Amino acid sequence: MFFLLLIPIFIAVLIDFVAYRHKVIARRALLLLLAIDTLPLWILLVGVLCDNTPTVMRLTMWAIWLWIALTLPRFLYALFAAIHLRFVGIATSIAALCVLVWGVVVGRKDLQVNEVEICSEHLPKAFDGYRIAHFSDLHLGTLVNTRHEVGQLVERLNQLQPDMVCFTGDLVNIRHSELDAQATRLLQGIQAPVLSVLGNHDVGSYIRDTLRLPREVSHQRLIKQQQQMGWLLLQDSTIYLHRGADSLSVTGLTFNPSLRHDRHSAILPLTGGEKAYQGVPDSLYNITLVHLPQLWEQIVALGHGHLTLAGHTHAMQLKLRFGEGRGWSPAGWMYDRWSGRYDLNGHTLYINDGIGYVGYPMRIGARPEITLYTLKRCE
């Protein structure tokens, strides 16, 4: 990833040196632009020298967005200027900057509800019409306005009046303390029962000052905090929902800290699967909650996960649509399945685009999402 970051830095530096050589910019302007070009390197240095507290993470996030906003329009202008289309370059650069600003001001908090019907012949008759609301990747530590963004989320969830709410991980960004009194009070306002699992950010994987706060301590405190909120946290375990004489199973697969460095890999071991599904009949309709969507095929191979709900990818907070369909996202370069619905032999995976944001405080196309599933029995 570091070497990929060097590519746009090198291109930006090259563009500025060419402009200087052609006397388009003066020496002082060159020095200022070079400082902007290398901003990601300074951000990395701060990250090495400082503990990743919520304040540092927010400043880093905004610095990355500032670098994108100051660099991408210049890329576009230089590209068109090189083929003698300067006015097109100016217009394109202005448009790009406007989109980036829109992604921060509007896109990051433009919450949408996607309604999805899940039809299965395995669904018990008593659960025909059962409604599940799903959200993921809240990343409390990097939210710009917790009161507004979490408040809006809870309000919309309650308006939907689901039978059950599912959360598929990354409640916090770095440490348990991000789930503070305000966030706790707001999330306790969810009126339906909430089932949740842990994601890679929830288990303390990214805490640097482990002397002050050991990772396992943060991990265990977040578990306790969720339980105190009244959420049912499934840790490689299964519960059964009953309606009359019918029942279905809900399994939660927790994120294994040993997968921290492999969280973006296409092939991952299904750690905890044997424990989670122990004694669960293959014939029983099963809903599986998991943070990493890459585990779906292993879940299906075990005969479970008629409906699997996941998060993690955020669609990289950038999704471009060209008519109908899933659209395009750079997330497609990293994940075989990165957003929305996927079907395989009667099994369905849905990847929620998440609520919060990491890396930069911006969403373009990949709006914050609540997914509302209606289960239907198909004969």
C-alpha positions in Angstrom: 0.0 0.0 0.0 2.9 2.4 0.8 4.4 1.9 -2.6 1.0 2.6 -4.3 0.9 5.8 -2.4 4.2 6.9 -3.8 2.9 6.8 -7.4 0.5 9.8 -7.1 3.1 11.7 -5.0 5.7 11.1 -7.7 3.3 12.3 -10.5 2.4 15.4 -8.5 6.0 16.3 -7.9 6.8 15.7 -11.6 3.9 17.9 -12.8 5.1 20.8 -10.5 8.7 20.5 -11.6 7.6 20.6 -15.3 5.5 23.7 -14.5 8.5 25.3 -12.8 10.9 24.5 -15.7 8.4 26.1 -18.1 8.2 29.2 -15.8 4.5 28.6 -15.2 5.1 28.9 -11.5 7.8 30.6 -9.4 10.2 29.0 -7.0 8.2 29.9 -3.9 5.1 28.4 -5.5 7.1 25.3 -6.3 8.2 24.9 -2.7 4.6 25.3 -1.5 3.3 22.8 -4.0 6.0 20.3 -3.1 4.9 20.5 0.5 1.4 19.8 -0.5 2.5 16.9 -2.8 4.3 15.2 0.0 1.6 15.7 2.6 0.8 12.0 2.8 4.4 11.3 3.9 4.1 13.9 6.7 0.9 12.3 7.7 2.6 8.9 7.9 5.4 10.4 10.0 2.9 11.8 12.5 1.2 8.4 12.6 4.5 6.8 13.5 5.4 9.4 16.2 2.0 9.9 17.8 -0.5 7.6 19.4 -3.6 7.2 17.2 -6.1 9.0 19.5 -9.4 10.1 18.1 -8.1 13.6 17.7 -5.0 12.5 15.8 -7.2 10.2 13.6 -9.6 13.0 12.8 -6.8 15.4 11.9 -5.2 12.7 9.8 -8.5 12.0 8.0 -9.0 15.7 7.1 -5.4 16.1 6.0 -5.8 13.2 3.6 -9.0 14.8 2.2 -7.2 18.1 1.9 -4.3 16.4 -0.1 -6.9 14.8 -2.4 -8.7 18.2 -2.9 -5.5 20.0 -3.7 -3.9 17.4 -5.9 -6.6 15.7 -8.0 -7.8 18.9 -9.7 -4.2 19.7 -10.6 -3.8 16.2 -12.1 -6.9 16.7 -14.3 -5.8 20.2 -15.4 -2.3 19.0 -16.3 -3.7 16.1 -18.2 -5.9 18.3 -20.4 -3.4 21.0 -20.7 -0.9 18.5 -22.1 -3.2 17.9 -25.1 -3.9 21.7 -25.4 -7.4 21.6 -23.9 -6.7 24.1 -21.1 -10.3 25.3 -20.8 -11.6 21.8 -20.6 -8.9 21.2 -17.9 -10.1 24.2 -15.9 -13.7 23.1 -16.1 -12.9 19.5 -15.2 -10.7 20.6 -12.2 -13.5 22.9 -10.9 -16.0 20.1 -11.3 -13.8 17.6 -9.5 -13.3 20.0 -6.6 -17.0 20.6 -6.3 -17.7 16.8 -6.1 -15.0 16.4 -3.4 -16.6 19.2 -1.4 -20.1 17.7 -1.9 -18.8 14.3 -0.7 -17.7 16.0 2.6 -20.6 18.3 3.1 -23.5 16.1 1.9 -22.4 12.7 0.8 -20.9 11.5 4.1 -24.2 12.0 6.0 -26.7 11.4 3.2 -28.3 8.3 4.8 -30.3 6.0 2.5 -32.5 3.0 3.2 -32.3 0.1 0.7 -35.2 -2.3 0.8 -34.4 -5.9 -0.2 -36.7 -8.8 -0.5 -35.1 -12.2 0.3 -37.1 -15.2 -1.0 -36.3 -18.7 0.1 -38.1 -22.0 0.2 -36.3 -22.9 3.4 -37.8 -20.0 5.3 -40.4 -21.2 7.9 -43.9 -20.0 7.2 -44.2 -18.2 10.5 -41.3 -15.9 9.4 -42.9 -14.9 6.1 -42.8 -11.1 6.2 -40.2 -10.9 8.9 -38.3 -7.6 8.7 -34.6 -7.1 9.5 -32.8 -3.7 9.5 -29.0 -3.9 9.0 -26.3 -1.4 9.4 -22.5 -1.7 9.7 -19.2 0.1 10.2 -20.2 3.0 12.4 -16.6 4.0 13.2 -17.6 6.3 16.1 -14.1 7.7 16.6 -14.0 9.4 13.3 -17.5 10.7 13.0 -17.6 14.5 12.5 -20.9 15.0 14.4 -21.8 12.0 16.6 -25.0 13.5 17.9 -26.4 14.3 14.4 -25.1 11.2 12.5 -25.9 8.6 15.1 -29.1 10.4 16.0 -30.3 10.3 12.4 -29.4 6.6 12.2 -31.4 5.7 15.2 -34.4 7.8 14.2 -34.5 6.1 10.7 -34.1 2.7 12.2 -37.1 3.3 14.6 -39.2 4.7 11.7 -38.7 1.4 9.8 -40.1 -0.6 12.8 -38.1 -3.8 12.0 -38.6 -7.0 13.9 -34.8 -7.2 14.5 -31.7 -4.9 13.9 -28.4 -6.4 13.0 -25.0 -4.7 13.2 -22.0 -6.3 11.5 -19.0 -4.8 13.1 -16.6 -1.9 13.5 -18.6 0.0 16.1 -15.4 2.0 17.0 -12.4 3.0 15.0 -9.5 2.4 17.4 -10.5 1.9 21.1 -13.5 1.2 23.3 -13.6 4.7 24.8 -15.0 6.0 21.5 -18.3 4.5 22.6 -18.8 7.3 25.1 -21.8 8.3 27.1 -23.4 10.3 24.3 -23.0 7.5 21.7 -24.2 5.0 24.2 -27.3 7.0 25.0 -28.2 7.5 21.4 -27.7 3.8 20.4 -29.8 2.6 23.4 -32.6 4.5 21.7 -32.9 1.7 19.0 -36.3 0.2 19.9 -36.0 -3.2 18.2 -33.7 -6.0 19.6 -30.1 -5.5 18.3 -27.8 -8.4 17.4 -24.2 -7.6 16.7 -20.7 -9.0 15.9 -17.2 -7.6 16.2 -15.2 -6.2 13.3 -11.4 -5.8 12.9 -11.5 -2.3 14.4 -13.4 -3.5 17.5 -10.8 -5.9 18.8 -8.1 -3.3 19.6 -6.0 -4.3 16.5 -4.8 -0.7 15.8 -4.0 0.6 19.3 -0.4 1.7 19.3 0.2 2.6 22.9 -0.5 -0.9 24.2 1.2 -0.1 27.6 -1.4 2.5 28.4 -4.3 0.4 26.9 -3.6 -3.2 26.1 -5.5 -4.4 23.0 -7.3 -7.2 24.9 -8.5 -4.8 27.6 -10.1 -2.5 25.0 -11.6 -5.6 23.3 -13.2 -6.9 26.5 -14.4 -3.5 27.6 -16.2 -2.9 24.2 -17.8 -6.3 24.6 -19.1 -5.3 28.1 -20.3 -1.9 26.9 -22.4 -3.5 24.1 -23.9 -5.9 26.5 -24.7 -3.1 28.9 -26.5 -1.3 26.0 -28.7 -4.3 25.7 -27.2 -5.5 22.4 -26.9 -9.3 22.0 -23.3 -9.7 20.9 -22.8 -13.0 19.1 -19.2 -14.3 19.5 -18.9 -17.4 17.3 -22.3 -18.5 18.6 -25.8 -19.2 17.4 -29.2 -18.3 18.8 -32.7 -19.4 17.8 -35.7 -17.3 17.0 -39.1 -18.8 17.5 -42.6 -18.0 16.1 -45.2 -20.4 17.2 -43.9 -23.9 16.3 -41.4 -22.5 13.7 -37.8 -21.4 14.3 -34.7 -20.2 12.5 -31.1 -19.7 13.6 -29.0 -16.6 13.7 -25.2 -17.1 13.9 -22.6 -14.4 14.6 -19.0 -14.9 13.6 -16.6 -12.6 15.5 -13.4 -11.1 13.9 -10.4 -13.1 14.9 -7.5 -10.7 15.8 -5.0 -13.1 14.1 -6.5 -12.0 10.7 -5.6 -8.4 11.3 -3.0 -8.3 8.5 -5.1 -10.5 6.1 -8.4 -8.6 6.4 -8.3 -7.6 2.7 -7.3 -11.0 1.5 -9.5 -12.9 -0.9 -9.1 -16.3 0.8 -9.4 -16.4 4.6 -9.8 -19.3 7.1 -13.3 -19.5 8.7 -11.9 -19.3 12.3 -14.6 -20.0 14.9 -17.0 -21.5 12.3 -16.9 -25.0 13.8 -17.8 -23.6 17.3 -20.4 -21.2 15.9 -22.4 -23.8 13.9 -22.0 -26.7 16.3 -25.4 -28.5 16.6 -27.1 -26.2 14.1 -29.2 -28.3 11.7 -28.4 -27.8 8.0 -32.1 -27.9 7.2 -32.9 -24.9 9.5 -33.0 -21.5 7.8 -29.9 -19.7 9.0 -29.0 -16.0 9.1 -25.2 -15.4 9.6 -23.7 -12.1 10.7 -20.1 -11.6 9.8 -17.9 -8.6 9.3 -15.7 -9.9 6.5 -17.6 -10.7 3.3 -14.7 -12.8 2.0 -15.9 -15.6 4.4 -19.2 -16.1 2.6 -18.2 -19.1 0.4 -16.8 -20.9 3.4 -20.0 -20.3 5.3 -22.1 -21.6 2.3 -19.8 -24.6 2.0 -20.7 -25.6 5.6 -24.4 -25.6 4.5 -25.4 -22.5 6.5 -25.8 -18.8 5.8 -29.1 -18.9 3.7 -28.8 -15.1 4.3 -25.3 -13.7 5.2 -25.0 -10.1 6.3 -21.6 -8.4 6.1 -19.9 -5.0 6.0 -16.2 -4.0 6.1 -15.6 -2.7 2.5 -17.6 0.7 2.7 -17.4 0.4 -1.1 -14.2 2.5 -0.3 -16.7 5.4 0.2 -16.6 5.9 -3.6 -19.1 4.3 -6.0 -19.9 5.5 -9.5 -23.1 4.2 -11.1 -23.7 4.0 -14.9 -27.5 3.2 -15.0 -28.7 0.1 -13.3 -26.5 -2.3 -11.4 -23.8 -2.2 -8.8 -21.7 0.5 -10.5 -18.0 0.8 -10.2 -15.7 1.3 -7.1 -12.0 0.9 -6.5 -13.2 -1.6 -3.9 -13.5 -3.9 -6.9 -9.7 -4.0 -7.2 -9.5 -5.5 -3.7 -12.6 -7.6 -3.2 -14.4 -10.1 -5.4 -17.6 -9.0 -3.7 -17.7 -5.5 -2.4 -21.2 -4.0 -2.2 -24.9 -5.0 -2.3 -26.5 -8.3 -3.1 -24.9 -11.6 -4.3 -26.7 -14.9 -4.8 -25.3 -18.4 -5.1 -27.3 -21.7 -5.1 -30.1 -20.4 -3.0 -27.8 -18.5 -0.6 -27.7 -14.7 -0.5 -24.9 -12.4 0.7 -25.6 -8.7 1.3 -22.7 -6.3 1.9 -23.8 -3.1 3.6 -21.9 0.0 2.6 -21.7 1.2 6.3 -22.4 4.4 8.1 -19.1 5.9 9.1 -15.9 6.5 7.2 -12.2 5.9 7.5 -9.2 7.4 5.6 -11.1 10.5 4.6 -14.4 12.1 5.8 -16.1 11.8 2.5 -18.6 9.6 0.6 -19.3 9.9 -3.1 -21.9 7.6 -4.4 -21.5 5.0 -1.6 -24.0 6.7 0.7 -24.4 5.7 4.4 -26.7 2.7 4.3 -29.4 1.0 6.3 -30.6 -2.1 4.6 -34.2 -3.3 5.3 -34.7 -7.0 4.4 -38.2 -8.6 4.2 -38.0 -12.4 4.4 -40.5 -14.2 2.1 -41.2 -17.9 1.8 -41.1 -19.0 -1.8 -42.8 -22.3 -2.6 
